[in-house]
């Protein structure tokens, strides 16, 4: 597969993921509120939906170790995950979350398990085939692809729901899920190099202080960024009574910021180095999240949400690039998925925490609390960039 087609495949796989993540982190709150659920229950659904991204450690291990009926270590799992996600989206509108809360939660869990499966195997495929000098660029395409999914889908989904119904919105998401299928089907897996063959001894890397610190940083940044993202639209709805279409366009503006932040962030990271990049990301994140509490008029919301999107994309790209550098090739998908799983624990905590804080102290105070939490990253960054320790 040519480099352009390869980048397009990774971008589309993350585009499909971004479409669903956009719904769950931005529009799902409004969807569930339409059935009478409060923000605490919305937060619980968000946390349940993120559980598969915590247990995807085992999915990564499966992919690293087991060749799926001789068809490959990555490709067949990616295809299976996409199909699971699409089927769940088709079934979603048949469940009333207000009457059958647990049924909706279970479906969300299964749907996100499908996503976690193709997500971790996509990461594994990228780790197997990406040279060191392209780590920032490939993560820019992947994070950018996911953000583009958020941009396009947020706008279209809001309009579809406004003009038709949520059922058609879910069918649209199912169709988007299947977009990467042709490129995945026609892709070929290369034989894994001898230094990338699964070895249990590689798990000793997790005793290293820089790996531990990186995992904690991932949980912290995810708690802050995704927690803030969840309450952007509900906070604007409370202040200015926005409709679904407007909510979709606001998410689109945020997504544009993420696309630019990720693509520029990938190039900047490869140019100035990962340590300086993550320090800049921390400062920008703190400022942008804090400013979300200062939205006093509708027009300023578009500007501040865009700035938040820039911080979102930049921070996520640099975290993924650092994770690629630290990951041991012998357990590529497993180790990367563990780092992502720890980050997703932070996301789950953040979704629940921001839901409860918003109900108890209001949206503005919640944004300020999340902004201040960025300071906890400072000692972690110092530890992450000490010389790597031996994993053998």
ABEGO torsion letter per residue (X at the ends): XBAAAAAAAAAAAAAAAAAAAAAAAAAAAAAAAAAGBBAAAAAAAAAAAAAAAAAAAAAAAAAAABBBGGAEAAAAAAAAAAAAAAAAAAAAAABBAAABAAAAAAAAAAAAAAAAAAAAAAAAAAAAABBAAAAAAAAAAAAAAAAAAAAAAAAAAAAAAAABBAAAAAAAAAAAAAAAAAAAAABBBBBBBAAABBBAAAAAAAABAAAAAAAAAAAAAAAAAAAAAAAAAAAAAAAAGBBAAAAAAAAAAAAAAAAAAAAAAAAAAAAAEAAAAAAAAAAAAAAAAAAAAABABAAAAAAAAAAAAAAAAAAAAAAAAAAAAABBAAAAAAAAAAAAAAAAAAAAAAAAAAAAAAAAAEAAAAAAAAAAAAAAAAAAAAAAABBBBBAX
